[in-house]
């Protein structure tokens, strides 16, 4: 009998994920809060038996700048816009260990039951930006696998493209480098071609977090796509938007939308895929963690009533590869 699935994937980046947007103008508390709350988040997942994929930027695995440089590939991404390159950014601004490295947190992820360590590429690599090449992307993926295996003895199997830049031409490379499942974008038009942002896409994405203006976000397992030379594509359903300190109504409506979508998926025996960045909790950790607790309590009710199961991306991939 088919069962509903609740899956969570997290884009674990710290400053590597937003350096090209904020530069050096970021709050130190934002990332120190993030580092402090990740163990709390892991405790919540363990307590509630929640399986999660932590799609982690490979540079975070390094202990220090020397080790980071030793694992960096020789063939760096040659973006036309050099401001997109993590390597160029560090040349101009230097390395700050507190926002660039986190091996102790990765160890905590690996030590927590049901947590899967996945990849967010080595250098937060943008596969749809001009100037970079398939060969450079392959080297980036190899650097990530190398540092994961040599430092933690882990071979990663799940991948999330940074900024949701899913380059379909690069999917065979992902499979060749060991990634058997990849998170893809929702099918709605405002989640397509995310490298070409405009106000209409941003407006519809934001509005859809409050009101059902697009297709249902959950999906049947039979809709999961796998071609012979590509990884399994596991679509995202919903991004968990950051908690707002100043707008209680905003939080309430947005949270109700997520819970209602989870309930629909549970009743219809569908897959619901929630994702966010751990640093999204950095502005108000207390409020964000309280909201996460509410979501996990709701999942437990759906598990009891409808048999909904928690699975990470790797577990979904394994399930889909089982013979009928």
C-alpha positions in Angstrom: 0.0 0.0 0.0 1.3 3.4 -0.9 2.2 5.7 2.0 2.5 9.5 2.3 6.0 10.8 2.7 7.3 13.9 4.5 10.8 14.9 3.5 13.0 17.9 4.5 16.1 19.1 2.7 18.2 21.9 4.1 20.6 24.1 2.2 23.5 24.4 4.7 25.7 27.3 3.4 26.6 30.0 6.0 28.1 33.0 4.2 29.1 30.9 1.1 25.4 31.0 0.1 24.9 34.8 0.2 28.4 36.4 -0.1 27.5 37.7 -3.6 24.3 39.4 -2.2 25.5 40.8 1.1 29.3 41.1 0.7 30.8 41.9 4.1 27.6 43.8 5.3 26.1 41.0 7.4 25.2 40.7 11.0 27.7 38.6 13.0 24.8 37.6 15.3 23.0 36.2 12.3 25.6 33.5 11.7 26.5 33.0 15.3 22.8 32.4 16.0 22.8 29.9 13.1 25.7 28.0 14.5 24.1 27.8 17.9 20.7 26.7 16.8 21.8 23.9 14.5 22.4 21.5 17.4 19.0 22.4 18.7 17.4 21.7 15.3 19.2 18.4 15.3 17.8 17.5 18.7 14.3 18.3 17.5 14.7 16.1 14.5 16.1 13.2 16.7 13.3 13.6 19.3 10.6 13.4 16.6 12.4 10.8 14.4 12.6 13.2 11.4 14.8 12.2 8.5 16.5 15.2 6.9 19.0 15.8 4.0 21.6 18.4 4.8 22.8 19.7 1.4 26.0 21.2 2.5 28.5 23.5 0.7 31.7 21.5 0.5 33.9 24.4 1.7 32.2 24.2 5.1 34.0 20.8 5.6 37.4 22.5 5.9 39.0 23.2 9.3 41.0 26.3 8.1 42.1 28.3 5.0 45.0 26.0 4.3 42.8 22.9 4.2 40.2 24.8 2.1 42.8 25.6 -0.5 44.2 22.1 -0.6 40.8 20.7 -1.5 39.8 23.4 -4.0 39.8 22.2 -7.6 42.4 23.4 -10.0 39.9 24.4 -12.7 37.8 27.1 -11.0 34.5 28.4 -12.3 35.1 31.1 -14.9 31.9 33.1 -14.5 31.7 36.2 -16.7 30.4 38.0 -13.7 33.4 37.4 -11.3 31.4 38.6 -8.3 29.6 35.3 -8.4 32.8 33.3 -7.6 33.5 32.4 -4.0 37.2 32.2 -4.9 37.2 35.8 -6.3 35.3 37.0 -3.3 37.8 35.6 -0.8 40.7 37.1 -2.7 39.2 40.5 -2.1 37.7 40.0 1.3 39.6 37.2 3.0 38.5 34.2 5.0 36.5 34.4 8.2 36.4 30.9 9.9 33.2 31.7 11.8 31.2 32.1 8.6 33.2 29.9 6.2 34.0 26.7 8.0 31.9 24.3 10.2 33.3 20.8 10.4 32.1 20.4 14.0 28.5 21.0 12.9 28.9 18.6 10.0 30.1 16.0 12.6 26.9 16.7 14.7 24.8 16.1 11.6 26.5 12.8 11.0 26.1 11.8 14.6 22.3 12.4 14.6 20.0 9.5 13.6 18.2 9.7 10.3 20.2 12.7 9.0 21.8 12.4 5.5 24.8 14.5 4.5 24.2 15.7 1.0 25.9 18.2 -1.3 25.2 21.8 -2.2 28.3 21.7 -4.4 31.8 22.6 -3.2 31.8 26.4 -4.0 28.0 27.1 -4.1 28.4 26.6 -7.9 25.9 28.3 -10.3 25.4 25.9 -13.2 23.2 28.3 -15.2 25.5 31.4 -15.2 27.5 32.3 -18.2 31.2 31.5 -18.4 31.4 28.4 -16.4 31.7 24.9 -18.0 30.7 21.3 -17.5 34.3 20.4 -16.8 34.5 23.0 -14.1 31.3 21.7 -12.6 32.6 18.1 -12.6 35.7 19.2 -10.8 33.7 21.0 -8.2 31.6 17.9 -7.5 34.8 15.8 -7.2 36.3 18.2 -4.7 33.1 17.9 -2.6 33.2 14.1 -2.6 36.9 14.0 -1.9 36.7 16.2 1.2 33.6 14.4 2.5 35.3 11.0 2.1 38.7 11.9 3.4 37.5 13.9 6.4 34.3 12.0 7.4 34.3 8.8 5.5 31.1 9.7 3.7 30.1 9.3 0.1 27.3 11.7 -0.7 24.4 10.6 -2.9 22.0 13.5 -2.8 22.6 17.0 -4.3 20.8 20.3 -4.3 21.7 22.9 -6.9 22.6 26.3 -5.4 19.9 29.0 -6.0 17.8 26.2 -7.5 19.7 26.6 -10.8 18.9 23.2 -12.1 20.9 22.8 -15.3 19.3 19.7 -17.0 22.4 19.3 -19.3 24.5 18.8 -16.1 22.3 16.0 -14.7 24.3 13.1 -16.3 27.5 14.6 -14.7 25.8 14.5 -11.3 25.0 10.8 -11.7 28.5 10.0 -13.0 29.9 11.7 -9.9 27.8 9.6 -7.5 24.6 11.6 -7.0 21.7 9.3 -7.4 19.1 11.9 -6.5 18.7 15.6 -7.0 16.2 18.1 -5.7 14.3 19.8 -8.5 12.1 22.8 -8.5 8.3 22.9 -8.2 6.6 22.7 -11.6 5.0 26.1 -11.3 6.2 28.7 -13.8 7.5 31.1 -11.2 10.0 28.4 -10.0 11.4 27.8 -13.5 14.6 29.4 -14.9 15.5 30.8 -11.5 18.6 32.5 -12.9 16.3 35.0 -14.7 14.5 36.6 -11.8 11.9 39.4 -12.2 9.4 41.0 -9.9 6.5 38.9 -11.2 8.2 35.6 -10.2 9.2 36.9 -6.8 5.7 38.2 -6.2 4.0 35.0 -7.2 6.4 32.9 -5.1 5.8 35.1 -2.1 2.0 35.1 -2.6 1.9 31.4 -3.0 3.3 31.0 0.5 0.0 32.4 1.8 -2.6 31.5 -0.7 -3.0 28.6 -3.1 -2.5 30.4 -6.4 -0.7 27.5 -8.2 -0.8 23.8 -8.6 -0.9 21.5 -5.6 2.6 21.3 -4.1 2.6 17.6 -3.1 2.9 14.8 -5.6 2.5 11.1 -6.2 5.6 8.9 -5.9 4.8 7.8 -9.5 5.6 11.4 -10.7 9.2 11.1 -9.6 11.3 11.2 -12.8 14.4 9.1 -13.5 15.9 8.7 -16.9 18.6 6.1 -17.6 21.6 8.5 -17.5 20.2 11.0 -14.9 19.6 11.0 -11.1 16.2 10.7 -9.6 14.6 14.1 -9.5 12.7 14.9 -6.3 10.7 18.1 -6.6 10.6 20.6 -3.8 7.1 21.4 -2.5 7.5 24.5 -0.4 10.2 26.7 1.1 9.7 27.5 4.7 10.0 31.3 4.7 11.8 33.0 7.6 10.0 33.7 10.8 8.9 37.4 11.1 9.5 39.1 14.5 7.1 41.9 13.6 4.2 40.2 11.9 2.3 37.6 13.9 -0.4 37.4 11.2 2.2 36.8 8.5 3.6 33.8 10.5 0.2 32.4 11.3 -1.1 32.4 7.7 2.2 31.0 6.3 2.4 28.3 8.9 -1.2 27.3 8.3 -0.5 27.0 4.6 2.4 24.5 5.2 0.3 22.4 7.7 -2.7 22.3 5.3 -0.4 21.2 2.5 1.1 18.5 4.7 -2.4 17.3 5.6 -3.5 17.1 2.0 -0.4 15.1 1.1 -1.1 12.7 4.0 -4.7 12.1 3.0 -3.8 11.5 -0.6 -0.7 9.3 0.1 1.6 11.9 -1.6 5.1 13.3 -1.1 5.5 16.7 0.6 9.0 18.2 0.4 9.8 21.1 2.7 13.1 23.0 2.5 14.9 26.0 3.9 18.3 27.4 4.8 19.4 26.9 8.4 20.6 30.5 8.4 16.9 31.6 7.8 16.5 30.9 11.5 19.3 33.2 12.5 17.2 36.4 12.8 14.9 35.0 15.5 16.0 31.5 16.6 13.5 31.2 19.4 10.5 32.1 17.1 11.8 30.0 14.2 12.4 26.9 16.4 9.0 27.3 18.0 7.5 27.2 14.5 9.5 24.2 13.6 8.2 22.4 16.7 4.7 23.1 15.5 5.4 21.6 12.1 7.0 18.5 13.6 4.1 18.0 16.0 1.7 18.3 13.1 3.7 15.6 11.2 3.5 13.3 14.2 -0.3 13.6 14.2 -0.4 12.9 10.4 1.9 9.9 11.1 -0.5 8.6 13.7 -3.7 9.2 11.7 -2.6 8.6 8.1 0.6 6.7 8.4 2.7 9.5 6.9 6.4 8.6 6.9 9.5 10.8 7.3 12.2 10.0 4.7 15.3 11.9 3.6 16.2 12.2 -0.1 18.6 9.3 0.1 15.9 7.0 1.5 13.4 8.1 -1.2 16.0 7.3 -3.8 16.6 3.8 -2.3 12.8 3.2 -2.2 12.4 4.2 -5.8 15.2 1.8 -6.9 13.6 -1.2 -5.2 12.1 -3.7 -7.6 8.3 -3.5 -7.9 
